[in-house]
Amino acid sequence: MTGSRPVKNFFNKLTAVFKEMKKDIHPKEYREVVFKDMSNDETFITRSTVASRETIEIDGKEYPLVKLEITSSSHPFFTGKQKLVDTAGRVDKFRSRYGNRSKK
């Protein structure tokens, strides 16, 4: 069983690393915050430490408000409304401009 020895050594080293990690470095002020997509007015509530001066009331409860220009609910990549590149049209356009020139 020589194969299990390196695995044990690895886990012993990994455990030592976790024991040496710094304590109390993560913020404790997590609170519920509303993020609002300004392009489609969609809002979602999540926990965050971000600072905000504005507030919004949702379901009778007041939350800090963070306004965003674009989120996954409005980004073309995630919504599937990407502009498709017309490569065939570009090739035809190139050939019409430069394809009729003679070689020198």
C-alpha positions in Angstrom: 0.0 0.0 0.0 2.6 2.5 -1.0 0.1 4.5 -3.1 -1.9 5.8 -0.1 1.1 7.3 1.6 1.4 10.3 -0.7 -2.3 11.0 -0.4 -2.0 11.1 3.4 0.9 13.4 3.2 -1.0 15.7 0.9 -4.0 15.9 3.2 -1.7 16.5 6.2 -0.1 19.4 4.4 -3.5 20.7 3.3 -4.8 20.5 6.9 -1.8 22.5 8.1 -2.4 25.2 5.5 -6.0 25.6 6.7 -4.9 25.8 10.3 -2.5 28.6 9.4 -5.1 30.7 7.5 -5.8 34.2 8.9 -8.8 34.5 11.0 -11.4 37.4 11.1 -10.4 38.8 7.7 -13.9 38.5 6.2 -16.4 41.2 6.8 -19.2 40.5 9.2 -21.6 43.2 8.0 -23.4 41.2 5.4 -26.9 42.4 4.9 -29.7 42.0 2.4 -29.3 44.5 -0.5 -31.4 45.1 -3.6 -29.6 45.3 -6.9 -31.6 47.0 -9.7 -30.9 46.7 -13.4 -31.7 50.2 -14.7 -32.0 49.0 -18.3 -35.0 46.7 -17.6 -36.0 47.7 -14.0 -35.5 44.1 -12.8 -34.5 43.8 -9.1 -33.0 41.1 -7.1 -32.2 40.7 -3.4 -28.9 39.2 -2.2 -26.5 39.6 0.7 -23.7 42.0 0.3 -21.4 44.5 2.2 -21.7 47.2 -0.5 -22.3 50.7 0.7 -25.4 52.6 -0.6 -27.1 55.8 0.2 -30.3 55.0 -1.6 -33.0 52.7 -0.2 -36.0 50.9 -1.7 -39.1 49.3 -0.2 -40.0 45.8 -1.3 -42.8 43.9 0.3 -43.0 46.3 3.2 -39.3 46.1 4.1 -36.7 48.7 3.3 -33.4 47.6 1.7 -30.3 49.5 0.6 -30.4 50.0 -3.2 -27.6 49.5 -5.7 -28.3 50.6 -9.3 -26.6 48.7 -12.1 -26.3 49.6 -15.8 -26.4 46.0 -16.9 -26.8 42.5 -15.4 -27.3 39.0 -16.6 -31.0 39.7 -17.1 -30.3 42.4 -19.7 -26.9 41.5 -21.1 -27.2 40.2 -24.7 -24.9 37.3 -24.1 -27.2 35.9 -21.4 -30.5 36.9 -22.9 -29.7 35.3 -26.3 -30.4 38.6 -28.2 -26.8 38.9 -29.4 -26.2 40.6 -32.7 -25.3 37.9 -35.2 -22.3 38.7 -37.3 -23.2 38.4 -41.0 -19.9 36.9 -42.3 -21.3 36.0 -45.7 -22.5 39.6 -46.2 -19.1 40.9 -45.2 -17.3 38.6 -47.6 -19.5 39.7 -50.5 -19.0 43.3 -49.6 -15.2 42.8 -49.5 -15.3 41.0 -52.9 -17.4 43.7 -54.4 -14.9 46.3 -53.3 -11.6 44.6 -53.8 -12.3 41.4 -55.8 -12.3 43.0 -59.3 -8.8 44.4 -59.1 -6.3 42.8 -61.4 -3.0 41.3 -60.2 0.1 43.3 -61.1 
